[in-house]
Amino acid sequence: MTLLFPAGAGQAETDADGDGVTVEVGGLSVEIGQQRQRDETAAGVALERDPANLTELRKQAEAAARDLETATKALEQRRAQLRSADKELSAKLRELQATDRALAIERQPLAELVQMLYQQSGAGDIAPFLSGQSDESTLRAMGDVAQLIARRDEVLADTGKLLEERQRLAAEAQELRAGKLLAEAQMAAEIDTLRKRSDKIVKELTQALVKLGIKIDKVGRAALGCDPTKAKSAGQFPNGLIPASSLCPLQQKGHELRADAAIAFISLNEAYRKRFGKPMCVTDSYRSLAEQQAVYYRRPGFAAVPGRSNHGLGLAVDLCGGVERFRSVEFNWLEANGKRFGWIHPEWAYSSPFEPWHWEYDPKLGSLL
């Protein structure tokens, strides 16, 4: 049997046969493994990991939110790439325009050459050569014609190259345009699908919470405060100043926690109900800053400095109904099983100050479930 004490709460040794665990707590040796095993055996009921199936729904909701976040980031990156592609496209179009201008410039002398050749032929400068007669003027005229023809061939070659370049640039520009539109449309469709999937899972989770007796205010969208994907945003508020819209109510009337902690606690509460036939008794959960100040002055030494309590983060509860008695059946059961739902009895609460009633949700542990 494995002891679920936080590290450092005391030195623990497991018996060789695995039946008992000896723990050093405040200088006292306490063997609890055998008692815990007797308690669970007496119950005669195997504990399910999550009788309410909320953990799985929460995991699905968080996974869907992560997928949506990843896709959204990918879309932003793609849009940045597309902005770069737009610049490349603009450059291609400028090149294309420059090529058109160069092509027009090259075509102009070609037209002039053709006209000149025609005029010279018409003037009879090369007629004697064609008739077999040649003199100095005829040879000079033929030399001019040869130069003109050579220049014409050069112009034609350059024009052909420019036409090929223009066609290449036009094709590349068209490909960039088509790729840009297609990629953005595909990614937008993917994000829309992921968003719908995320909303559907959160809705299923909300419906499951309602069936378990959670009173949820629906303002346009379902259960904003109980949406586990919004838990991080609740952590951005100062201790004790989390707005009501970012807190999720518990089955215990008047109590609420941060969404991920609340969902895990409700699952734990259902497992506790299955074991003991009644829900957990809660005396305190989220505390506003004003409530922390009141408790601090009312119970000096038994409350954290206002603004530093995990109650102010919506991650802690104080319990009653037997759990508040150290080493009671209820305490031992919660110590053995709370970790399955992300809930622990913190190290300091074993001794300084000694608060067996105080339990906390560990988001890192909860994320591993």
RAJOWO-V945655 format. One record per backbone hydrogen bond with DSSP energy under -0.5 kcal/mol. CO is the residue of the C=O (numbers start at 0). NH is the residue of the N-H. If there is no record, write none. Layout:
CO | NH
CO | NH
This chain:
5 | 8
10 | 23
12 | 21
14 | 17
19 | 14
20 | 22
20 | 31
20 | 32
21 | 12
22 | 24
22 | 29
24 | 27
27 | 24
27 | 29
29 | 22
29 | 31
31 | 35
32 | 36
33 | 37
34 | 38
35 | 39
36 | 40
37 | 41
38 | 42
39 | 43
39 | 44
40 | 43
49 | 52
52 | 56
53 | 57
54 | 58
55 | 59
56 | 60
57 | 61
58 | 62
59 | 63
60 | 64
61 | 65
62 | 66
63 | 67
64 | 68
65 | 69
66 | 70
67 | 71
68 | 72
69 | 73
70 | 74
71 | 75
72 | 76
73 | 77
74 | 78
75 | 79
76 | 80
77 | 81
78 | 82
79 | 83
80 | 84
81 | 85
82 | 86
83 | 87
84 | 88
85 | 89
86 | 90
87 | 91
88 | 92
89 | 93
90 | 94
91 | 95
92 | 96
93 | 97
94 | 98
95 | 99
96 | 100
97 | 101
98 | 102
99 | 103
100 | 104
101 | 105
102 | 106
103 | 107
104 | 108
105 | 109
106 | 110
107 | 111
108 | 112
109 | 113
110 | 114
111 | 115
112 | 116
113 | 117
114 | 118
115 | 119
116 | 120
117 | 121
118 | 122
119 | 123
119 | 124
120 | 123
123 | 127
125 | 129
126 | 130
127 | 132
128 | 131
134 | 138
135 | 139
136 | 140
137 | 141
138 | 142
139 | 143
140 | 144
141 | 145
142 | 146
143 | 147
144 | 148
145 | 149
146 | 150
147 | 151
148 | 152
149 | 153
150 | 154
151 | 155
152 | 156
153 | 157
154 | 158
155 | 159
156 | 160
157 | 161
158 | 162
159 | 163
160 | 164
161 | 165
162 | 166
163 | 167
164 | 168
165 | 169
166 | 170
167 | 171
168 | 172
169 | 173
170 | 174
171 | 175
172 | 176
173 | 177
174 | 178
175 | 179
176 | 180
177 | 181
178 | 182
179 | 183
180 | 184
181 | 185
182 | 186
183 | 187
184 | 188
185 | 189
186 | 190
187 | 191
188 | 192
189 | 193
190 | 194
191 | 195
192 | 196
193 | 197
194 | 198
195 | 199
196 | 200
197 | 201
198 | 202
199 | 203
200 | 204
201 | 205
202 | 206
203 | 207
204 | 208
205 | 209
206 | 210
207 | 211
208 | 213
209 | 212
213 | 215
215 | 217
216 | 218
217 | 219
218 | 220
220 | 218
222 | 225
223 | 226
225 | 227
226 | 229
227 | 230
229 | 233
230 | 234
232 | 235
233 | 236
237 | 240
239 | 288
242 | 245
243 | 246
247 | 256
250 | 252
251 | 254
254 | 249
255 | 285
256 | 247
257 | 261
258 | 262
259 | 263
260 | 264
261 | 265
262 | 266
263 | 267
264 | 268
265 | 269
266 | 270
267 | 271
268 | 272
269 | 273
270 | 274
271 | 275
272 | 276
279 | 281
280 | 319
283 | 317
287 | 291
288 | 292
289 | 293
290 | 294
291 | 295
292 | 296
293 | 297
294 | 298
298 | 301
304 | 307
308 | 311
309 | 312
309 | 314
310 | 286
310 | 313
311 | 239
313 | 257
314 | 360
316 | 358
317 | 282
317 | 283
319 | 280
319 | 322
321 | 324
323 | 325
324 | 327
327 | 331
328 | 332
329 | 333
330 | 334
331 | 335
332 | 336
333 | 337
336 | 339
337 | 340
337 | 342
338 | 341
341 | 361
343 | 345
343 | 359
344 | 5
345 | 348
346 | 349
347 | 350
347 | 351
348 | 354
350 | 353
352 | 351
352 | 354
354 | 357
356 | 318
358 | 316
359 | 343
360 | 362
361 | 365
362 | 366
363 | 367
364 | 367
365 | 368
